[in-house]
Amino acid sequence: MAKKSFKGGLNSVLGDDIEEQPVLPAKAYEEEVKPAVEALKNLKAKSETEDLANTTSKSAKIGVKAGETRATFIIKQEVLETLKALAYWERKQFKKVLNEALEAHFQKWSASDLLKAKAAFREASSEES
């Protein structure tokens, strides 16, 4: 089998009818893109510092969005199947359905009671380490 020559670059392989993407002018980059990138960096840094101290490992934060963490739970099989079925039925991600269910449960508690519970948990967690 003969070797193919790619001396002409990608255009010789893909064809010349490929549209080139416009290059963003430097001024537009400085005015629009750079501030947005900086804001995202600041948001990420802020969320990382606001995470609960010593309650999540570094590996639980790898590959997840800001404000989210990876967790492992043991739940009844029937509950898991129901959550998965609802996620499928509603065409939502499983994690979104689980978050909605937990947030609905939290609505049963007053805001002050939730704050007290979080404070007690943080205090107990800091004593353990």
Backbone as CSV, one residue per row, in Angstrom:
resi,resn,N_x,N_y,N_z,CA_x,CA_y,CA_z,C_x,C_y,C_z
1,MET,0.849,-1.164,0.000,0.000,0.000,0.000,0.900,1.234,0.000
2,ALA,0.612,2.191,-0.831,1.437,3.385,-0.962,1.153,4.358,0.177
3,LYS,2.203,5.040,0.597,2.049,6.040,1.646,1.388,7.279,1.068
4,LYS,0.568,7.915,1.865,-0.089,9.139,1.433,0.769,10.326,1.818
5,SER,0.765,11.328,0.993,1.558,12.517,1.249,0.667,13.599,1.845
6,PHE,1.097,14.132,2.962,0.353,15.197,3.627,1.154,16.500,3.615
7,LYS,1.929,16.698,2.575,2.771,17.900,2.504,1.947,19.165,2.366
8,GLY,0.728,19.051,1.883,-0.095,20.235,1.661,-0.828,20.710,2.898
9,GLY,-0.626,20.059,4.022,-1.303,20.457,5.249,-2.708,19.894,5.322
10,LEU,-3.484,20.370,6.276,-4.838,19.865,6.482,-5.773,20.223,5.332
11,ASN,-5.543,21.367,4.686,-6.407,21.751,3.576,-6.348,20.740,2.449
12,SER,-5.175,20.135,2.210,-5.079,19.137,1.140,-5.837,17.868,1.509
13,VAL,-5.968,17.595,2.805,-6.687,16.406,3.247,-8.185,16.684,3.336
14,LEU,-8.534,17.824,3.932,-9.933,18.139,4.186,-10.600,18.903,3.052
15,GLY,-9.834,19.517,2.204,-10.385,20.314,1.120,-10.247,21.785,1.422
16,ASP,-10.397,22.597,0.391,-10.223,24.044,0.542,-11.497,24.769,0.925
17,ASP,-12.623,24.087,1.001,-13.883,24.756,1.271,-14.181,24.919,2.760
18,ILE,-13.180,24.755,3.609,-13.361,24.912,5.052,-13.376,26.398,5.385
19,GLU,-14.427,26.808,6.131,-14.504,28.201,6.546,-13.534,28.458,7.684
20,GLU,-12.804,29.534,7.568,-11.903,29.896,8.651,-12.671,30.711,9.677
21,GLN,-12.428,30.440,10.935,-13.070,31.175,12.008,-12.417,32.544,12.131
22,PRO,-13.222,33.582,12.315,-12.625,34.915,12.458,-11.815,35.004,13.744
23,VAL,-10.731,35.726,13.654,-9.865,35.911,14.817,-10.385,37.107,15.600
24,LEU,-10.500,36.938,16.892,-10.987,38.001,17.757,-9.916,39.078,17.876
25,PRO,-10.251,40.322,17.566,-9.256,41.397,17.693,-8.769,41.525,19.136
26,ALA,-7.547,41.971,19.287,-6.940,42.074,20.617,-7.752,42.984,21.536
27,LYS,-8.288,44.066,20.993,-9.063,44.998,21.810,-10.330,44.316,22.346
28,ALA,-11.002,43.564,21.496,-12.208,42.857,21.931,-11.866,41.816,22.983
29,TYR,-10.726,41.157,22.819,-10.293,40.182,23.811,-10.085,40.861,25.157
30,GLU,-9.393,41.985,25.148,-9.101,42.706,26.389,-10.387,43.202,27.056
31,GLU,-11.376,43.618,26.249,-12.595,44.199,26.801,-13.638,43.161,27.208
32,GLU,-13.705,42.036,26.488,-14.789,41.096,26.713,-14.336,39.759,27.302
33,VAL,-13.374,39.143,26.677,-13.000,37.787,27.054,-12.168,37.763,28.328
34,LYS,-11.173,38.585,28.404,-10.272,38.565,29.555,-11.009,38.813,30.874
35,PRO,-11.894,39.820,30.964,-12.626,40.004,32.228,-13.499,38.799,32.601
36,ALA,-14.093,38.158,31.593,-14.922,36.984,31.870,-14.079,35.833,32.406
37,VAL,-12.895,35.642,31.830,-12.002,34.585,32.289,-11.550,34.872,33.719
38,GLU,-11.209,36.107,33.997,-10.789,36.482,35.350,-11.932,36.285,36.350
39,ALA,-13.148,36.642,35.953,-14.297,36.461,36.842,-14.516,34.983,37.159
40,LEU,-14.358,34.125,36.158,-14.494,32.687,36.392,-13.414,32.171,37.330
41,LYS,-12.186,32.658,37.151,-11.096,32.247,38.039,-11.384,32.679,39.473
42,ASN,-11.862,33.911,39.644,-12.179,34.412,40.979,-13.319,33.628,41.609
43,LEU,-14.332,33.292,40.797,-15.459,32.510,41.299,-15.005,31.133,41.752
44,LYS,-14.135,30.505,40.966,-13.637,29.183,41.324,-12.817,29.255,42.615
45,ALA,-11.940,30.258,42.709,-11.117,30.407,43.909,-12.000,30.645,45.136
46,LYS,-13.045,31.466,44.970,-13.941,31.766,46.077,-14.675,30.510,46.533
47,SER,-15.168,29.724,45.561,-15.910,28.526,45.940,-15.005,27.497,46.605
48,GLU,-13.740,27.432,46.182,-12.822,26.482,46.793,-12.522,26.856,48.237
49,THR,-12.417,28.162,48.510,-12.129,28.580,49.878,-13.354,28.467,50.773
50,GLU,-14.554,28.483,50.190,-15.770,28.390,50.986,-16.185,26.958,51.270
51,ASP,-15.494,25.983,50.666,-15.835,24.582,50.924,-15.665,24.281,52.409
52,LEU,-16.424,23.329,52.888,-16.301,22.935,54.284,-14.898,22.413,54.541
53,ALA,-14.278,22.901,55.583,-12.917,22.493,55.908,-12.886,21.035,56.316
54,ASN,-11.987,20.290,55.703,-11.718,18.891,56.036,-12.908,17.949,55.887
55,THR,-13.975,18.351,55.201,-15.108,17.447,55.048,-15.091,16.738,53.698
56,THR,-14.313,17.237,52.765,-14.201,16.581,51.467,-12.739,16.453,51.104
57,SER,-12.410,15.357,50.464,-11.026,15.163,50.052,-10.776,15.877,48.725
58,LYS,-9.506,16.049,48.399,-9.159,16.699,47.141,-9.646,15.882,45.955
59,SER,-9.598,14.568,46.061,-10.028,13.732,44.942,-11.529,13.860,44.684
60,ALA,-12.303,14.228,45.688,-13.743,14.399,45.501,-14.063,15.647,44.700
61,LYS,-13.109,16.549,44.574,-13.330,17.802,43.860,-12.801,17.773,42.434
62,ILE,-12.073,16.715,42.083,-11.477,16.638,40.752,-12.552,16.298,39.730
63,GLY,-12.622,17.080,38.671,-13.546,16.801,37.585,-14.989,17.186,37.837
64,VAL,-15.244,18.021,38.829,-16.608,18.472,39.086,-16.666,19.988,38.973
65,LYS,-17.847,20.510,38.768,-18.036,21.947,38.637,-17.863,22.633,39.990
66,ALA,-17.638,23.938,39.932,-17.514,24.724,41.158,-18.798,24.611,41.966
67,GLY,-18.658,24.452,43.255,-19.813,24.329,44.130,-20.349,22.907,44.235
68,GLU,-19.737,21.970,43.532,-20.160,20.575,43.593,-19.037,19.741,44.172
69,THR,-19.376,18.569,44.673,-18.380,17.622,45.152,-18.878,16.217,44.861
70,ARG,-17.984,15.291,44.859,-18.331,13.885,44.633,-18.532,13.232,45.997
71,ALA,-19.587,12.433,46.121,-19.878,11.767,47.389,-20.370,10.353,47.119
72,THR,-20.180,9.480,48.086,-20.644,8.101,47.989,-21.661,7.859,49.094
73,PHE,-22.800,7.300,48.706,-23.866,7.031,49.667,-24.301,5.580,49.550
74,ILE,-24.807,5.054,50.639,-25.449,3.746,50.614,-26.931,4.008,50.814
75,ILE,-27.726,3.621,49.799,-29.168,3.828,49.876,-29.884,2.544,49.464
76,LYS,-31.148,2.487,49.754,-31.938,1.326,49.376,-32.003,1.208,47.852
77,GLN,-31.987,-0.018,47.347,-32.035,-0.248,45.907,-33.303,0.334,45.292
78,GLU,-34.419,0.208,45.989,-35.682,0.718,45.466,-35.648,2.238,45.311
79,VAL,-35.020,2.918,46.274,-34.904,4.372,46.207,-34.015,4.765,45.024
80,LEU,-32.918,4.057,44.853,-32.018,4.333,43.738,-32.725,4.130,42.401
81,GLU,-33.436,3.023,42.290,-34.147,2.739,41.045,-35.202,3.815,40.757
82,THR,-35.892,4.264,41.792,-36.907,5.311,41.619,-36.268,6.612,41.166
83,LEU,-35.148,6.978,41.779,-34.453,8.201,41.368,-34.000,8.113,39.911
84,LYS,-33.439,6.977,39.540,-32.989,6.801,38.155,-34.164,6.843,37.182
85,ALA,-35.280,6.228,37.582,-36.471,6.232,36.722,-36.999,7.649,36.532
86,LEU,-37.027,8.428,37.617,-37.482,9.821,37.510,-36.545,10.651,36.640
87,ALA,-35.260,10.425,36.791,-34.290,11.146,35.957,-34.522,10.812,34.484
88,TYR,-34.739,9.543,34.203,-35.016,9.133,32.825,-36.323,9.749,32.333
89,TRP,-37.361,9.665,33.155,-38.683,10.138,32.779,-38.697,11.640,32.504
90,GLU,-37.979,12.391,33.347,-37.948,13.850,33.224,-36.838,14.342,32.293
91,ARG,-36.040,13.403,31.784,-34.910,13.738,30.896,-33.947,14.708,31.582
92,LYS,-33.626,14.380,32.836,-32.695,15.183,33.626,-31.533,14.302,34.049
93,GLN,-30.447,14.936,34.434,-29.327,14.180,34.974,-29.719,13.631,36.349
94,PHE,-29.180,12.466,36.669,-29.458,11.831,37.955,-29.103,12.775,39.100
95,LYS,-27.943,13.433,39.005,-27.523,14.304,40.104,-28.492,15.464,40.303
96,LYS,-29.129,15.926,39.223,-30.082,17.024,39.356,-31.341,16.543,40.086
97,VAL,-31.828,15.360,39.746,-33.011,14.808,40.414,-32.711,14.568,41.892
98,LEU,-31.522,14.039,42.197,-31.141,13.807,43.589,-31.062,15.119,44.353
99,ASN,-30.448,16.148,43.756,-30.368,17.457,44.407,-31.754,18.030,44.657
100,GLU,-32.655,17.902,43.685,-34.018,18.415,43.856,-34.730,17.695,45.010
101,ALA,-34.538,16.389,45.105,-35.175,15.622,46.177,-34.634,16.050,47.542
102,LEU,-33.319,16.222,47.629,-32.726,16.636,48.903,-33.149,18.055,49.279
103,GLU,-33.187,18.948,48.290,-33.604,20.320,48.569,-35.067,20.374,49.016
104,ALA,-35.907,19.510,48.440,-37.307,19.441,48.878,-37.378,18.976,50.336
105,HIS,-36.503,18.049,50.706,-36.456,17.590,52.095,-36.002,18.722,53.020
106,PHE,-35.037,19.514,52.573,-34.534,20.620,53.389,-35.616,21.670,53.631
107,GLN,-36.595,21.761,52.733,-37.667,22.751,52.885,-38.519,22.489,54.123
108,LYS,-38.436,21.272,54.642,-39.196,20.927,55.843,-38.609,21.589,57.090
109,TRP,-37.381,22.058,56.988,-36.674,22.637,58.130,-36.643,24.156,57.999
110,SER,-36.619,24.840,59.129,-36.490,26.297,59.087,-35.039,26.647,58.771
111,ALA,-34.853,27.839,58.245,-33.506,28.281,57.887,-32.602,28.337,59.116
112,SER,-33.142,28.770,60.240,-32.326,28.864,61.455,-31.907,27.475,61.947
113,ASP,-32.814,26.494,61.848,-32.458,25.132,62.256,-31.375,24.543,61.339
114,LEU,-31.479,24.821,60.052,-30.453,24.337,59.120,-29.093,24.963,59.431
115,LEU,-29.099,26.255,59.750,-27.841,26.926,60.102,-27.251,26.343,61.386
116,LYS,-28.100,26.055,62.364,-27.629,25.447,63.611,-27.027,24.067,63.343
117,ALA,-27.689,23.288,62.507,-27.199,21.941,62.189,-25.846,22.014,61.483
118,LYS,-25.708,22.945,60.533,-24.433,23.100,59.826,-23.326,23.536,60.778
119,ALA,-23.644,24.481,61.654,-22.641,24.962,62.609,-22.196,23.832,63.541
120,ALA,-23.138,23.041,64.024,-22.804,21.926,64.908,-21.950,20.894,64.166
121,PHE,-22.297,20.642,62.914,-21.522,19.681,62.115,-20.103,20.192,61.885
122,ARG,-19.965,21.448,61.527,-18.622,22.017,61.297,-17.788,21.962,62.567
123,GLU,-18.409,22.248,63.696,-17.684,22.216,64.971,-17.233,20.796,65.284
124,ALA,-18.118,19.838,65.110,-17.771,18.442,65.370,-16.688,17.957,64.411
125,SER,-16.760,18.397,63.155,-15.760,17.997,62.162,-14.383,18.571,62.468
126,SER,-14.373,19.814,62.958,-13.074,20.442,63.260,-12.445,19.807,64.507
127,GLU,-13.263,19.309,65.429,-12.741,18.653,66.636,-12.100,17.306,66.301
128,GLU,-12.632,16.642,65.270,-12.118,15.322,64.879,-10.732,15.402,64.257
129,SER,-10.421,16.517,63.589,-9.134,16.612,62.899,-8.069,17.261,63.716
